Every structure is written in structure tokens, then in C-alpha cells.
Amino acid sequence: METFRRIDAWVGRAYHVVGNLVGISIGLFALAISIDLGLRQSGIGNLPGMQEVIEYALYAGVFLAAPWVLRLGAHVRVDLILAALPAKTMTKIERAIDVFGVLTCCVLGWYAWKNLLNAYASGALQRQQFNIPEWFILSFLVIGMLLLAIEFIFRIIRAGSPPEASEDEEGGL
């Protein structure tokens, strides 16, 4: 079990880094949008492709940071009924929900993987300001589903108890 705890702690630190990077990127988006707006209002021009860069970065950020949010229990959930149940029953229901989460992530990840392979084989591109291979965009969905499935498995192993907070998770960056 000690090996699991070490792996779990390492994964938690990795999620924390990714979550902070996503948070920093959102702050940079606000700055970039403000600069773009200022440039447009002053008649100087604009930052071409900024909206597209932000769209892709938000898409990637959502899927890469989702396991961190799940780990922290910061996702949207309504547990009024669970809170009223005895601890053992609540733990069993939590485990069942986590099993359902693993299965859901595996199904979504499988279809995302199939679409990624099809997009790669066909050379499909997302054509806007930049031409981005569609397989690259789908890779974030595949990675996100894999990481979420792993986090659900970790939750099952932890049996409803929260991960031990590391120093990195308690503080900021």
C-alpha cells in the first residue's frame, strides 16, 4: 500500500502543476483579451488568431485539469442524500459512482481514440486562422479521459477517503 501512496502523491503533485498552469493560462487569456481590445480601440490593429488560441487552450485545459478537480472534490456534485446516509453505505455508493466514472471515461476515451486514429489517417484539419491537425485536438480528450479513469480508480482504492494533502497541494504554486 505504501507504493500506491507514493504513486498517488506523485500523481497529485503532477495534477497540481497542471491545474496551476491552466489557472495561469486563464489569467493570461484575460490579459491578452484586454491587450487585443486596447489595440482595436486605439486603431493600431489586433492580435490575429488570439480567439482561436484561447479556444484551443481552454479546450485542452478543461480536459487536462479535470482529474485535478476530481481529486480535490471541487467538481459539481449534489450529495445531500449521501450525507444523510451511514458512513459505510455512503462509501459503497461512492465506490459504485467511481466505478461508473471509470466505465464512462473508458467508453468516451475509446471513441475519442477511434476518432483520433481516423482523423490522423485522413489528415483532417481544423481550418481557421491556423490549420491544426484534428488528431492533435482529439489527443487532449483521449489524455483527459485516461487521466480521469486513473483518478477514479485511485478513488476506488482510497475507498472514499480523500488523498493525503501534500505540501504542494496545500500551498499555491
KAGI-V856641 format. One record per residue. N is the residue number from 1. RES is the residue in one small letter. BURIAL is # if it has 24 or more other ideal C-beta (glycine too) atoms within 12 Angstrom, else .. Layout:
N&RES&BURIAL, N&RES&BURIAL
This chain:
1&m&., 2&e&., 3&t&., 4&f&., 5&r&., 6&r&., 7&i&., 8&d&#, 9&a&#, 10&w&., 11&v&#, 12&g&#, 13&r&#, 14&a&#, 15&y&#, 16&h&#, 17&v&., 18&v&#, 19&g&#, 20&n&., 21&l&., 22&v&#, 23&g&., 24&i&., 25&s&#, 26&i&., 27&g&., 28&l&., 29&f&#, 30&a&., 31&l&., 32&a&#, 33&i&., 34&s&., 35&i&., 36&d&., 37&l&., 38&g&., 39&l&., 40&r&., 41&q&., 42&s&., 43&g&., 44&i&., 45&g&., 46&n&., 47&l&., 48&p&., 49&g&., 50&m&#, 51&q&., 52&e&., 53&v&#, 54&i&., 55&e&., 56&y&#, 57&a&#, 58&l&., 59&y&#, 60&a&#, 61&g&#, 62&v&#, 63&f&#, 64&l&#, 65&a&#, 66&a&#, 67&p&#, 68&w&#, 69&v&#, 70&l&#, 71&r&#, 72&l&., 73&g&., 74&a&., 75&h&., 76&v&., 77&r&., 78&v&., 79&d&., 80&l&., 81&i&., 82&l&., 83&a&., 84&a&., 85&l&., 86&p&., 87&a&., 88&k&., 89&t&., 90&m&., 91&t&., 92&k&., 93&i&., 94&e&#, 95&r&#, 96&a&., 97&i&#, 98&d&#, 99&v&., 100&f&., 101&g&#, 102&v&#, 103&l&., 104&t&., 105&c&#, 106&c&., 107&v&., 108&l&#, 109&g&#, 110&w&., 111&y&., 112&a&#, 113&w&#, 114&k&., 115&n&., 116&l&#, 117&l&., 118&n&., 119&a&#, 120&y&., 121&a&., 122&s&., 123&g&., 124&a&., 125&l&., 126&q&., 127&r&., 128&q&., 129&q&., 130&f&., 131&n&., 132&i&#, 133&p&., 134&e&#, 135&w&#, 136&f&., 137&i&#, 138&l&#, 139&s&#, 140&f&#, 141&l&#, 142&v&#, 143&i&#, 144&g&#, 145&m&#, 146&l&#, 147&l&#, 148&l&#, 149&a&#, 150&i&#, 151&e&#, 152&f&#, 153&i&#, 154&f&#, 155&r&#, 156&i&#, 157&i&., 158&r&#, 159&a&., 160&g&#, 161&s&., 162&p&., 163&p&#, 164&e&., 165&a&., 166&s&., 167&e&., 168&d&., 169&e&#, 170&e&., 171&g&., 172&g&., 173&l&.
